[in-house]
Amino acid sequence: MANTSSRTLRLLSLLQTHRFWSGPELAGRLEVSERTLRRDVERLRELGYPVDSVRGVEGGYQLGAGATMPPLTVEEDEAIAMVVALNGAAQLTAGDLSQASVSALSKVVQVLPPRLRRRAEALRAVTDDSPFAQAPAVHADVLASVAQAIRDTERVRFTYEARGGASAGAQVRRHVEPHRLVTVGRRWYLLAYDLDRQDWRSFRLDRLTDPLGTRARFRPREVPGGDAAAYVRKGLSRREIGTAVTALVDASAAKVEARIGRWATVTAVDAQRCRIQMEGRQAHWAVFGLGVLEAPFTIEEAPVEVHELLRRWGEHFTAAGNPAGPAARG
């Protein structure tokens, strides 16, 4: 017979299926007497798990609704932050990661104290998401396997779908030393040292399948430039980036970082100015990012379409902000 602690965990695992267990059936699964089962149920109740019981010939046990763990002890702002973060993850990811986020969100909401649960459910009920684009699907097992290999400094092999050139769509095997996971826009990338090509490479996780640890450890290498995220952004192909913009902004790096730090590399020039580098698949994104700055800027490098968009948008905004414009006269 298992010790008390492991048996209690096993009992909790069975009850978390939320089915109704008869006393004899549950005792049989745990290989204990019904008297011992009753003591184990009481122990779970003392830990905060509401276990419902029914007496009599058809009696048994079932875990109370919404109880997969004791009520979370969190402040109101922490509870709201969890709901917002998980809801955002569900909207910004795709595939089983999105489903897992929805599932986790439901579980978190269920175990919140009643007052916070009502507030969290209200927030979910009145919030609609309107993403600009669908995120490529990344499988949770791929993300978890790669993250563990990075943490354990373990070399991995995986299958990768090539894009572009004569080998487009081909499935190739890669052998790498994984270094960091990086998000750019709505996509996940693995920055790794490719052992076959003896060079650094970035791999899109939605094109990566069957990651397999080799049990071979490695000593982490230094990323060129020392910044994994910057290296991945710089190394993305022109076909994938589409538009690259460099601008000098008349605002502090801290202010600009707070506004567009997720989409741009910000470098301080002095206390009042900074330089930004943005990359995206469409010129509209770059112009939108420049508009969000709400500060004077000078374009240092950008494709012609960015300059054209800035001119057109500037005309539209100027006309819209002029009380004597066409709209006002009409």
C-alpha positions in Angstrom: 0.0 0.0 0.0 1.3 3.4 -0.9 2.3 5.9 1.8 -0.3 8.4 3.0 1.0 11.4 0.9 1.3 9.6 -2.4 -2.1 7.9 -1.8 -3.8 11.2 -1.1 -2.3 12.6 -4.4 -3.6 9.6 -6.2 -7.1 10.1 -4.6 -7.1 13.7 -5.7 -6.1 12.7 -9.2 -9.0 10.3 -9.5 -11.5 12.8 -8.1 -10.3 15.5 -10.5 -11.9 13.6 -13.3 -15.2 15.1 -11.8 -17.0 11.7 -12.1 -18.9 10.2 -9.3 -17.0 7.4 -7.6 -18.7 4.8 -5.4 -17.0 4.1 -2.1 -16.0 0.5 -2.9 -14.8 1.4 -6.4 -12.6 4.2 -5.2 -11.2 2.2 -2.3 -10.5 -0.6 -4.7 -8.6 1.7 -7.1 -6.5 2.9 -4.1 -6.2 -0.6 -2.6 -7.3 0.5 0.8 -10.3 -0.1 3.1 -13.3 2.2 3.0 -12.4 3.3 6.5 -9.0 4.5 5.2 -10.6 6.1 2.2 -12.9 8.1 4.5 -9.8 9.4 6.4 -8.1 10.3 3.1 -11.2 12.2 2.0 -11.2 14.1 5.3 -7.5 15.0 4.8 -8.3 16.5 1.4 -11.1 18.5 2.9 -8.7 19.9 5.5 -6.4 21.0 2.7 -9.3 23.0 1.1 -10.7 20.6 -1.5 -14.5 20.4 -1.3 -15.2 16.7 -1.6 -19.0 15.9 -1.8 -20.1 12.6 -0.4 -23.4 10.6 -0.5 -24.2 8.1 2.1 -26.1 4.8 1.7 -25.9 1.8 -0.6 -25.4 4.0 -3.6 -23.1 6.4 -1.8 -19.8 7.7 -3.0 -17.6 10.7 -3.6 -17.2 13.5 -6.1 -15.0 16.6 -6.2 -17.0 19.8 -5.8 -17.5 21.9 -8.9 -14.6 24.2 -9.8 -12.2 22.6 -7.3 -8.9 21.4 -8.8 -6.9 23.2 -6.2 -7.6 25.2 -3.0 -8.7 28.8 -3.6 -5.9 30.9 -4.9 -4.6 33.6 -2.6 -4.1 36.5 -4.8 -4.7 40.3 -4.7 -7.4 41.7 -7.0 -5.0 43.3 -9.4 -3.0 40.0 -9.6 -6.2 38.1 -10.4 -7.1 40.5 -13.2 -3.6 40.4 -14.5 -3.8 36.6 -14.8 -7.1 36.7 -16.6 -5.9 39.4 -19.0 -2.6 37.5 -19.7 -4.2 34.2 -20.3 -7.0 35.7 -22.4 -4.4 37.5 -24.5 -2.4 34.3 -24.9 -5.5 32.5 -26.2 -6.1 35.2 -28.8 -2.5 35.7 -29.9 -1.6 32.1 -30.3 -3.1 29.3 -32.4 -3.6 25.5 -32.3 -3.3 23.6 -29.1 -1.5 26.5 -27.4 -4.6 28.6 -27.8 -6.8 25.8 -26.5 -4.4 25.3 -23.5 -4.6 29.0 -22.7 -8.4 28.8 -22.7 -8.4 25.7 -20.5 -5.9 27.3 -18.1 -8.0 30.5 -18.0 -11.1 28.5 -17.1 -9.3 26.7 -14.3 -7.9 29.9 -12.9 -11.2 31.6 -12.9 -12.9 28.6 -11.2 -10.6 28.6 -8.2 -10.6 32.3 -7.5 -12.4 33.5 -4.4 -16.1 34.2 -5.2 -15.8 38.0 -5.4 -12.7 38.0 -7.6 -14.3 35.2 -9.7 -17.3 37.4 -10.5 -15.0 40.3 -11.5 -12.9 38.0 -13.7 -15.9 36.5 -15.4 -17.3 39.9 -16.0 -14.0 41.0 -17.7 -14.1 37.9 -19.9 -17.8 38.4 -20.8 -17.4 42.0 -22.0 -14.0 41.7 -23.8 -13.8 41.1 -27.6 -10.5 40.6 -29.3 -9.9 41.8 -32.9 -6.5 40.6 -34.0 -5.0 42.0 -37.2 -3.7 38.6 -38.3 -3.9 35.0 -37.2 -0.9 33.7 -35.4 0.8 30.6 -36.9 0.0 27.5 -34.9 2.8 26.3 -32.5 2.2 23.0 -30.8 2.6 23.1 -27.0 4.7 20.0 -26.9 7.2 21.5 -29.4 7.5 24.7 -27.4 7.9 22.8 -24.1 10.5 20.3 -25.5 12.6 23.1 -27.0 12.4 25.2 -23.9 13.5 22.2 -21.7 16.4 21.5 -24.1 17.5 25.2 -23.8 17.3 25.0 -20.0 19.2 21.8 -19.8 21.8 22.8 -22.5 21.0 19.6 -24.5 21.5 19.2 -28.2 18.3 18.5 -30.1 17.4 17.1 -33.5 14.2 18.1 -35.3 12.4 18.1 -38.6 12.1 21.5 -40.3 10.0 22.7 -43.2 12.2 24.8 -45.5 10.7 27.9 -47.2 11.9 29.8 -50.2 14.3 28.7 -53.0 14.4 25.4 -54.7 13.9 23.5 -51.5 10.6 25.2 -50.5 8.4 22.9 -48.6 11.0 20.2 -48.1 11.3 18.4 -44.8 14.9 18.4 -43.5 16.5 17.2 -40.3 18.5 19.6 -38.3 20.9 19.1 -35.4 21.4 22.1 -33.2 22.5 23.6 -29.9 19.3 25.5 -28.8 20.0 28.9 -27.2 16.9 31.1 -26.8 13.3 31.3 -27.8 12.4 34.7 -29.3 9.0 36.2 -30.3 8.9 38.6 -33.2 5.4 39.9 -33.9 3.1 37.0 -33.6 5.7 34.3 -34.3 8.0 32.2 -32.2 11.6 31.6 -33.2 14.3 29.3 -31.9 17.8 30.8 -32.0 20.3 27.9 -32.2 23.8 27.0 -33.3 23.4 24.7 -36.3 26.0 21.9 -35.9 25.8 20.8 -39.5 26.3 24.3 -41.0 28.6 25.5 -38.2 26.7 28.8 -37.8 23.9 30.5 -36.0 20.4 30.0 -37.4 16.9 31.0 -36.4 14.0 28.6 -36.9 10.3 29.3 -36.9 8.6 27.1 -34.4 5.4 26.6 -36.5 7.6 24.9 -39.1 9.5 22.8 -36.5 8.2 19.2 -35.6 9.5 16.2 -33.8 12.1 17.8 -31.5 14.2 15.1 -29.9 16.8 15.5 -27.2 20.0 13.7 -27.8 21.2 13.6 -24.2 24.4 15.3 -25.4 25.2 18.4 -23.3 26.9 21.5 -24.7 28.7 24.6 -23.4 26.6 27.6 -24.4 28.2 29.8 -27.0 28.2 33.6 -27.0 25.5 35.0 -29.4 27.1 37.5 -31.9 26.3 40.9 -30.5 25.2 39.5 -27.2 21.4 40.0 -27.8 19.4 37.0 -29.0 16.3 39.0 -29.8 18.2 41.6 -31.8 20.1 38.9 -33.7 16.9 37.1 -34.7 15.3 40.3 -35.9 18.4 41.3 -37.9 18.8 37.9 -39.4 15.2 37.4 -40.7 15.2 37.2 -44.5 14.0 40.2 -46.5 11.2 38.0 -47.8 9.9 37.5 -44.2 10.6 41.0 -42.9 9.4 42.9 -45.9 10.0 46.4 -44.5 12.9 47.7 -42.5 12.9 51.3 -41.1 15.5 53.3 -39.2 14.5 56.6 -37.6 16.0 59.2 -35.3 13.4 60.2 -32.7 13.3 63.4 -30.6 12.4 61.6 -27.4 14.2 59.6 -24.7 14.9 55.9 -25.2 12.8 55.1 -22.1 9.7 56.8 -23.4 10.0 55.2 -26.9 10.8 51.8 -25.4 7.6 52.0 -23.3 5.5 52.8 -26.4 6.9 50.5 -29.1 9.6 48.4 -27.4 7.8 45.2 -28.4 8.1 46.0 -32.1 11.4 47.9 -32.4 15.0 48.0 -31.3 15.6 51.2 -29.4 19.1 52.7 -28.9 19.7 55.8 -26.9 21.6 58.6 -28.7 21.6 61.0 -25.8 19.2 61.9 -22.9 16.7 63.5 -25.3 17.0 61.4 -28.5 17.1 57.8 -29.5 17.3 55.7 -32.7 14.8 53.0 -33.6 14.9 50.1 -36.0 11.6 48.4 -37.0 11.0 45.4 -39.2 7.7 44.1 -40.5 6.0 42.4 -43.4 4.1 45.5 -44.5 4.9 49.2 -44.7 1.7 50.1 -42.9 3.0 48.5 -39.7 6.1 50.7 -39.7 4.1 53.9 -40.3 1.7 52.9 -37.6 4.6 52.4 -35.2 6.0 55.8 -36.1 2.6 57.4 -35.4 2.4 55.8 -32.0 5.6 57.6 -30.9 3.8 60.9 -30.6 7.2 62.6 -31.0 9.1 64.3 -33.9 11.3 61.9 -35.9 13.6 61.8 -38.9 13.6 58.9 -41.3 17.2 57.7 -41.8 16.5 54.6 -43.8 13.3 53.2 -45.2 11.8 51.8 -48.5 10.1 54.2 -50.9 6.6 52.9 -49.9 7.1 54.0 -46.3 7.9 57.6 -47.4 4.8 57.5 -49.7 2.6 56.2 -46.9 3.8 58.9 -44.5 3.0 61.6 -47.1 -0.5 60.2 -47.8 -1.3 59.6 -44.1 0.0 63.1 -43.3 -2.4 64.6 -45.8 -5.3 62.7 -44.5 -4.6 63.5 -40.8 -4.0 67.1 -41.6 -7.3 67.4 -43.5 -9.2 65.5 -40.7 -7.8 67.8 -38.0 -8.6 71.0 -39.9 -12.0 72.5 -38.8 -12.3 74.3 -42.1 -11.7 71.1 -44.1 -14.1 69.4 -46.5 -15.9 67.5 -43.7 -16.6 70.7 -41.8 -17.8 72.6 -44.9 -20.2 69.7 -45.7 
